[in-house]
Amino acid sequence: MQNKIKVKKVTDEIDLEKVFAIRRKVFVDEQNCPPELEWEFEDESTHFLGLVNDIPAGAARWRKTDKGYKLERFAVLMEFRNSGMGKALVSAVLKDLPEDADYIYLNAQLPAMGLYQKFGFKKEGDQFEEAGIQHFKMVLGLKVEN
């Protein structure tokens, strides 16, 4: 049976709690990120919930910063990885950005860089550590020399 993947913009507290539960499981429990780093900028962010066969499976968000539009907190529960959920989340978040989103960036964990590259993101700058995990900043659509 083909998995039915759906990503929806979060508009109520019930779905937001599902997003937070996914992020807690992936970032805090699985990746040992400090909880105090995980819960910031929630009110100013636009959140997304990914569903596989109507089961909560993934989460993501975007927010406007002083630099541009930052995509962040992409999380897919272990049992739904390699299902297409990550790709569906990135696609939905990019489609939701406002027309004036001319600078779009994210901080990618190393294993996720290939996914973001498929959408045209290019790494920029040096590798760095965030919450104990190695990352690269990635920017969409800019010509960056590696």
VENZIHU-V979683 format. One record per pair of residues at least 24 apart in sequence whose C-alpha atoms are under 10 Angstrom apart, sorted by the first residue. I is the first residue (numbers start at 1). J is the second residue. Records with the same first field share a line. If there is no record, write none. Layout:
I = J ; J
This chain:
2 = 53 ; 83
3 = 51 ; 52 ; 53 ; 54 ; 83 ; 84 ; 85
4 = 51 ; 52 ; 53 ; 54 ; 55 ; 83 ; 84 ; 85
5 = 50 ; 51 ; 52 ; 53 ; 54 ; 55 ; 57 ; 83 ; 84 ; 85 ; 88 ; 89
6 = 49 ; 50 ; 51 ; 52 ; 53 ; 54 ; 55 ; 56 ; 57 ; 58 ; 85 ; 88 ; 89 ; 92
7 = 48 ; 49 ; 50 ; 51 ; 52 ; 54 ; 56 ; 57 ; 58 ; 59 ; 60 ; 85 ; 88 ; 89 ; 90 ; 91 ; 92 ; 93
8 = 47 ; 48 ; 49 ; 50 ; 51 ; 59 ; 89 ; 92 ; 93
9 = 46 ; 47 ; 48 ; 49 ; 50 ; 59 ; 60 ; 61 ; 92 ; 93 ; 96
10 = 46 ; 47 ; 48 ; 49 ; 50 ; 59 ; 61
11 = 46 ; 47 ; 48
15 = 47 ; 48 ; 49 ; 56
16 = 42 ; 47 ; 48 ; 49 ; 59
17 = 49
18 = 48 ; 49 ; 50 ; 56 ; 57 ; 58 ; 59
19 = 47 ; 48 ; 49 ; 50 ; 56 ; 57 ; 58 ; 59 ; 60 ; 61 ; 73 ; 75
20 = 47 ; 49 ; 59 ; 60
21 = 56 ; 58 ; 59
22 = 49 ; 50 ; 56 ; 57 ; 58 ; 59 ; 60 ; 74 ; 75 ; 76 ; 77
23 = 58 ; 59 ; 60 ; 73 ; 74 ; 75 ; 76 ; 77
24 = 75
25 = 75 ; 76 ; 77 ; 78
26 = 58 ; 73 ; 74 ; 75 ; 76 ; 77 ; 78
27 = 73 ; 74 ; 75 ; 76 ; 77 ; 131
28 = 131
30 = 77 ; 78
31 = 131 ; 132 ; 133
32 = 131 ; 132 ; 133
33 = 130 ; 131 ; 132 ; 133
34 = 131 ; 132
35 = 131
37 = 130 ; 131
38 = 73 ; 131
45 = 70 ; 71 ; 72
46 = 71 ; 93 ; 96 ; 97
47 = 72 ; 73 ; 93
48 = 73 ; 74 ; 89 ; 90 ; 92 ; 93 ; 96
49 = 75 ; 89 ; 92
50 = 75 ; 76 ; 85 ; 86 ; 88 ; 89 ; 92
51 = 76 ; 80 ; 85 ; 88 ; 89
52 = 80 ; 83 ; 84 ; 85
55 = 80
56 = 80
57 = 81 ; 83 ; 85 ; 86
58 = 85 ; 86 ; 88 ; 89
59 = 85 ; 86 ; 89 ; 90
60 = 86 ; 89 ; 90 ; 92 ; 93
61 = 89 ; 90 ; 92 ; 93
62 = 93 ; 94 ; 96 ; 97 ; 104 ; 105 ; 106
63 = 97
64 = 97 ; 98 ; 101 ; 103 ; 104
67 = 103 ; 104 ; 105
68 = 100 ; 101 ; 102 ; 103 ; 104 ; 105
69 = 94 ; 97 ; 98 ; 100 ; 101 ; 102 ; 103 ; 104 ; 105 ; 106
70 = 97 ; 101 ; 103 ; 104 ; 105 ; 106 ; 107 ; 139
71 = 97 ; 104 ; 105 ; 106 ; 107 ; 108
72 = 105 ; 106 ; 107 ; 108
73 = 106 ; 107 ; 108
74 = 106 ; 108 ; 109 ; 112
86 = 112 ; 115 ; 116
87 = 115 ; 116 ; 118 ; 119
90 = 115 ; 116 ; 119
91 = 116 ; 119
94 = 119
102 = 140 ; 141
103 = 139 ; 140 ; 141 ; 142
104 = 138 ; 139 ; 140 ; 141 ; 142
105 = 137 ; 138 ; 139 ; 140 ; 141
106 = 135 ; 136 ; 137 ; 138 ; 139 ; 140
107 = 134 ; 135 ; 136 ; 137 ; 138 ; 139
108 = 133 ; 134 ; 135 ; 136 ; 137 ; 138
109 = 133 ; 134 ; 135 ; 136 ; 137
110 = 134 ; 135 ; 136
111 = 135
113 = 137 ; 138
116 = 140
122 = 146
